[in-house]
Amino acid sequence: ANHAYYANNTVRGAIVAFAVFPDVSIGGFIEEYFEVMGKSHFCLIPVGTSSWTNHLYESFFAGCIPLILSDNFVLPFQGLIDWQSLSIRWPQSEVDFRLYA
């Protein structure tokens, strides 16, 4: 079982609401997944169901700016990578339509 912090994860449910906007892709895997990511300026990195997520690494391969939607996600290689200069961290409690504005 996951830690209680991950059991109460509401971020993934909140971002599904963005699917109504044009040029937003939210949901399951699609055939052109990496093409869509590659055309994106920002890639959402929601808090996962564990202490890490593949979405962060996929954003690097796609060339989009990681928008980290997690208060407690511990970023790797903090001594080597200046995360503040190449990513955006957004508070979990503020995952709402302001992200799209």
Salt bridges, closest charged atoms under 4 A:
GLU35 OE2 - LYS39 NZ 3.30
GLU58 OE1 - HIS55 ND1 3.52
ASP96 OD2 - ARG98 NH2 2.72
